[in-house]
């Protein structure tokens, strides 16, 4: 049986079980195109390894491809489409991810100003849309995938509540937004977005291109890199260590902790609320978003001094 046909059968099977399988489906179809029009039993181990590792340095994407293909080949072997799996037994060691970039308030101002470079005669709305996206990510701590999956219906500006339907592990949650963020999102939605095509009405994507189709992750990351370079928000270590969109989520959590310290709040008591806001089951998932920055260390030291020397 042709590899492409088996891939589509597998995607349909998984979605029938209630799985979205969006990124996994894209990876499998890319795998099928790379292998060519061959039977699934004819796929060679060397070709699979080359697809997983790629041409550049080994990254976390290699691990993701390996995981997706492992699940796919369990299905292939279980259905008898092939007798052996061409997956490599081991993968090259993946370098550990670098520490997240915690944006300063000055960094954020420069990034917002730099979104103007995305505005072109063909896409006069893109700069304002990207500005709204950055404010949304920082103001709510949403994951980039959650933000790009939002529809106009999900962003309830009257009640200042955002419904996240595409959360991690299929979790849905409600995220409130403040009055300033609400004004920024309303200006974008009413002045720009609703003047673009709405192929699904209020079910259309909140962040969309000129055809009304949702932004894809790769294109959004490309725009963000352009904005970072224009704003001068960079760091040493090469391309793999540059600030990321996901680091806005780390920054949102970090700045909230610092603000609580400055306001004299009971941070330990408030941490479970922050975990809920970020969509975590408990504070264990939130701890990886808390980093000992100079600002946080200073606030914690001042609080200890007030405690030790009242």
Buried (B, 14 or more C-beta within 10 A) or exposed (E): BBBBEBBBBBBEEBEEEEEEBEEBBBBBBEBBEEBEEBEBBEBEEEBBBEBBBEEEEBBEBBEBBBEBBEBBBEBBEEBEBBEEBBBBEEBEEBEEEEEBBBBBEEBBEBBBEBBBBBBEEEEEBBBBBBBBBBBBBBBBBBBBBBBBBBBBBBBBBEEBBBBBBBBEEEEEBEBEBEEEBBEBBBBBBEEBBEEBEBEEEEEBBBBBBEEBEBBEBEEBEEBBBBBBEBBEBEEEEEEEBBBBBBBBBBBBBBBBBBEBBEEEEEBEEEBEEBBBBBBBEEBEEBEEBBBEBEBBEEBBEEBEEEEEEE
